Amino acid sequence: MHGYPDNLHIYDLLIPVLVAAGRHVVAFDFLGFGASEKPAGVDYGFKQQLGDLHAVADFLKLDSIVPVAHDAGGVAAINFTLSKPKLIAGLVLLNTFYADAPTLRIPELIELFSLPQTRAFGLAMASDPKQLAFLLRFQQLQFEIGVSQAQIDVIDKLVQPLIFNNFAQHPSAGPAFAALAADLRPQIAANNQQVSKLAELGIPTTIVWGKSDAYLNVGVAQNLAGHFEGASVHLLDAGHWPQLDLPEDVGRYLLAER
């Protein structure tokens, strides 16, 4: 599962590693993102994304799943695991979040749309292609602060084009992104009420983390691991998208845990 505002192509380099090892991999775009449909009037948000995951699992008749989730996709993956624990063979979390964490930083672009007092301003800016391009470029540069040149190259050449395309296509991923951002704080508050249940799952949990991520940083990984019984944590010399920075390393950890 991808995060926001990207799409399933963040797994393009990891999927071949897993398939070569004989694993059946399913990647999909959440409704409103990437190549998925983008119907108007949909109540986009974290509840809808959880429903998307249920729909995919039901349609494909999957009976043993290892959810692999990145960024905002972690919320759907974890809540799906809570709702269908007997279906889950293991859980893999890549630079994601769930409940409150002391060191969690929300990226500025998402913060703009998540706060009621700035949301209207953000929507007005996003309605102008030039202003939207400025916002996306600004956020891109924030992710590039303090990271290696190799990680900057991944952001510039792989991540940013797919994010720009998400917004430039018609219909755009903009409405789904803005709605998901607005739902962020209410969802984290709801997750805070659920977080104590994670230790009771008893499901193998693998946390693979790019430690150069200033937003979903190492402190978030450690806090998240503390909610799961016996979770393994693997810190990589990678940024926010470890599956693109070091796909072979990420794949090795995923395969070793199963």
C-alpha positions in Angstrom: 0.0 0.0 0.0 1.3 3.4 -1.0 1.1 6.7 0.9 0.1 10.2 -0.2 0.5 11.9 -2.5 2.2 9.0 -4.4 0.9 5.7 -5.9 1.7 2.1 -6.4 4.8 2.9 -8.5 6.8 3.4 -5.3 7.1 -0.4 -5.3 8.3 -0.8 -8.9 11.9 -1.7 -7.7 10.9 -3.8 -4.8 8.3 -6.0 -6.5 10.8 -7.8 -8.9 12.9 -8.7 -5.8 10.0 -10.4 -4.1 8.7 -12.0 -7.3 12.1 -13.5 -8.0 11.9 -15.2 -4.6 8.6 -16.8 -5.6 6.3 -14.4 -3.8 2.8 -13.4 -5.1 2.7 -9.6 -5.0 -0.4 -7.5 -5.3 0.0 -3.7 -5.6 -2.9 -1.3 -6.1 -3.7 2.4 -6.2 -6.1 3.6 -3.5 -9.3 5.1 -5.0 -8.5 8.7 -6.1 -4.7 8.1 -6.7 -2.6 6.9 -9.6 -4.5 5.0 -12.2 -7.5 4.3 -10.0 -10.9 5.8 -10.7 -11.5 9.2 -9.1 -15.2 9.7 -8.8 -16.5 13.0 -7.6 -18.5 13.1 -4.4 -16.7 10.2 -2.7 -16.0 10.5 1.0 -12.2 10.1 0.6 -10.3 9.3 3.7 -8.7 6.6 5.9 -12.0 4.7 6.3 -12.4 4.6 2.5 -8.8 3.3 2.1 -9.5 0.6 4.6 -12.5 -0.4 2.6 -10.4 -0.4 -0.6 -8.0 -2.9 1.1 -10.9 -5.1 2.2 -12.3 -5.0 -1.4 -9.0 -6.0 -3.0 -8.5 -8.9 -0.5 -12.1 -10.1 -1.0 -12.1 -9.8 -4.8 -8.9 -11.8 -5.1 -10.0 -14.3 -2.5 -6.7 -13.9 -0.6 -6.5 -16.2 2.4 -3.0 -15.5 3.7 -1.7 -12.0 3.5 1.4 -10.1 4.5 0.4 -6.4 4.2 3.3 -4.2 3.2 2.6 -0.5 3.8 4.3 2.8 3.4 3.5 6.3 4.8 -0.3 6.8 5.1 -0.9 3.2 3.8 0.2 2.0 7.2 -3.1 3.1 8.8 -5.1 0.8 6.4 -2.7 -2.0 6.9 -2.7 -1.9 10.7 -6.5 -1.5 10.9 -7.1 -4.3 8.4 -4.8 -6.5 10.5 -6.8 -5.6 13.6 -10.1 -6.5 11.8 -8.9 -9.7 10.1 -6.0 -11.1 12.2 -6.5 -14.7 11.1 -5.9 -13.6 7.5 -2.5 -12.0 8.3 0.7 -14.1 8.1 2.8 -11.1 8.9 2.9 -7.3 8.8 5.6 -5.1 7.1 5.8 -1.4 7.8 8.0 1.0 5.9 8.4 4.6 7.1 4.8 4.9 8.2 2.7 6.1 11.2 -0.4 5.1 13.1 -1.0 6.8 16.5 0.6 9.8 18.1 4.4 9.6 18.4 6.6 12.2 20.3 8.9 12.8 17.3 6.4 12.6 14.5 6.6 15.6 12.1 3.9 16.1 9.5 5.2 17.3 6.1 4.4 20.9 5.4 2.3 20.2 2.4 0.1 17.8 4.3 0.0 20.2 7.3 -1.4 22.9 5.1 -4.4 20.8 4.2 -4.8 19.1 7.6 -5.3 22.2 9.7 -8.8 23.7 9.5 -7.4 27.3 9.7 -5.2 26.8 6.6 -7.2 24.3 4.5 -9.1 26.9 2.5 -5.8 28.7 1.7 -4.3 25.4 0.6 -7.2 24.5 -1.7 -7.0 28.0 -3.2 -3.3 27.6 -4.0 -3.8 24.1 -5.3 -6.4 25.3 -7.8 -3.7 27.3 -9.6 -1.3 25.0 -11.5 1.7 27.3 -10.9 1.0 27.6 -7.2 0.5 23.8 -6.9 3.8 23.2 -8.7 5.4 25.6 -6.2 4.0 23.7 -3.2 5.1 20.3 -4.6 8.6 21.6 -5.4 8.9 23.1 -1.9 8.0 19.8 -0.2 10.3 18.0 -2.5 13.2 20.2 -1.4 12.3 19.7 2.3 12.7 15.9 1.9 16.1 16.4 0.3 17.6 18.3 3.2 20.4 16.4 4.9 20.1 13.2 2.8 22.7 11.7 0.5 23.0 12.5 -3.2 21.8 9.0 -4.1 18.6 9.7 -2.1 18.1 13.1 -3.8 18.5 11.4 -7.1 15.7 8.9 -6.2 13.4 11.8 -5.2 14.2 13.8 -8.3 14.1 11.1 -10.9 11.5 8.6 -9.5 9.3 10.1 -6.7 8.7 13.6 -7.8 7.6 12.8 -11.4 4.9 10.3 -10.2 3.7 12.8 -7.6 3.5 15.6 -10.2 1.7 13.2 -12.5 -0.8 12.3 -9.8 -1.9 15.9 -9.7 -1.4 16.8 -13.3 -3.6 14.0 -14.7 -7.3 14.5 -15.4 -9.1 13.8 -13.2 -6.5 14.7 -10.6 -5.5 13.0 -7.3 -6.0 16.4 -5.7 -9.4 15.9 -4.1 -8.4 12.5 -2.6 -5.2 14.0 -1.3 -6.8 17.0 0.3 -9.5 14.9 1.9 -7.0 12.4 3.3 -4.9 15.2 4.7 -8.0 16.8 6.3 -8.7 13.4 7.9 -5.2 12.9 9.3 -5.7 14.3 12.8 -9.1 12.7 13.4 -7.7 9.4 12.2 -4.7 9.6 14.5 -7.0 10.4 17.4 -9.1 7.3 16.5 -6.0 5.2 16.2 -4.9 6.3 19.7 -7.9 4.5 21.1 -6.9 1.3 19.2 -3.2 1.3 19.7 -3.2 -0.8 22.9 -4.7 -3.7 20.9 -1.6 -4.1 18.7 0.4 -5.9 21.4 -2.3 -8.6 21.6 -2.1 -9.5 17.9 0.9 -11.9 18.1 1.6 -11.4 14.4 5.2 -11.2 13.1 5.8 -7.6 12.5 8.8 -6.3 10.5 9.6 -2.6 10.5 12.1 -1.5 7.8 13.0 2.2 8.0 14.9 4.8 6.1 16.7 6.6 8.9 17.3 9.9 6.9 13.5 10.6 6.9 13.2 13.8 9.0 9.4 13.5 9.2 8.7 9.8 9.8 12.0 9.6 11.6 13.7 6.9 13.6 11.9 7.9 16.8 8.6 7.2 15.0 9.9 3.7 14.1 10.9 3.0 17.6 7.6 4.2 19.0 5.7 2.1 16.5 7.7 -1.0 17.3 6.9 -0.6 21.0 3.3 -1.2 20.3 3.8 -4.6 18.7 5.0 -7.6 20.7 8.4 -8.7 19.4 8.5 -6.4 16.3 11.9 -6.4 14.5 13.3 -3.1 13.4 15.8 -2.6 10.6 17.2 0.8 10.1 18.7 1.5 6.6 20.8 4.3 5.1 17.8 5.4 3.1 15.3 8.2 3.1 11.5 8.3 3.2 11.2 5.8 0.4 13.6 2.9 1.4 11.9 0.6 -1.1 13.2 2.8 -3.9 16.6 3.8 -2.3 17.6 0.2 -1.3 15.1 -2.3 -2.8 17.4 -5.3 -2.5 18.0 -4.6 1.2 14.3 -4.0 1.9 13.5 -7.2 0.0 16.0 -9.2 1.9 14.5 -8.2 5.3 11.0 -8.9 4.1 12.0 -12.4 2.8 14.0 -13.3 5.8 11.1 -12.7 8.1 8.7 -15.1 6.4 
